[in-house]
Amino acid sequence: MLTTDIFLATLIYAVMGIVIFIVSFVLVDLLTPGKLWAEIIERKNMAVALLAGAVAIGISNIIAAVMHG
């Protein structure tokens, strides 16, 4: 049964995961030469888009593994 404690814990973990993902993705954007989003949107660079997608999946997997235990 879903209790308030379980719901709040799930909500807190979800928010923490989203915040950690955003911070780490911004950090990757700062560490790579150029701006990722400008390169993807303005110049339509498919290679950079694939890199950004792979980084996003990798970061998500790491966050999920850490939170799962």
N, C-alpha and C positions, 0 to 999 in steps of 0.2 A: 504494500500500500504506500502511496506517495504522501509523505508527511511534509510538514513545513521545513523541518531541518534538512531533509533530503533535497527538497526543491531549492532551498537557499544555497546549499553546498553546490548543487549542479549549476546554478546561476552564477555563483562566484567563480567556479572553475571555468565556465564558458567565457566570462568577461576577462578573466586573467589570461586565458589562451588567446583571445582576440587581441588584447593589448600587447602581449609578448610578440605575437605575430607581426603586428603593425610596426612595433619598434624595431624588430630584427629586420624586417623588409626595408624599412627606411635606412637602417644601418648598411645593408647590402647596397642600396642605391647610392649612398654616400661614398662607399668604398670602391665602386666601379667607376671607371672613367666616363665622363659624360652623364647626362640625365637619362635614366631608363625610359621614363614615360614620354619624354620629348622624342626620343629615338623611336619608340614604338608607334606613337600617334602621328607625329609630323612626318617622319621619314619612312614609315611603314616597314621597319626593319624586322623581318620575321625571325631572324636568328636571335635578336635581343628579346623578342617576345617569348621564344622558346626557352631562353635562359631564365627569364623572369618567372615563367611558369614552373620550370624545374626547381628553381630556388624556393618558390612558394610551396610546392609539394614537399620538398625536403624539410623546410622549416616546420611545416604542419606536422609531418611525421615525427620530428624530434620533439615538438611540444606535446603531442599526444602520448609519446612513449614516456616522457618525463612525468606527465600528470597521471598516467596510468600506474606507474610504479614499477 
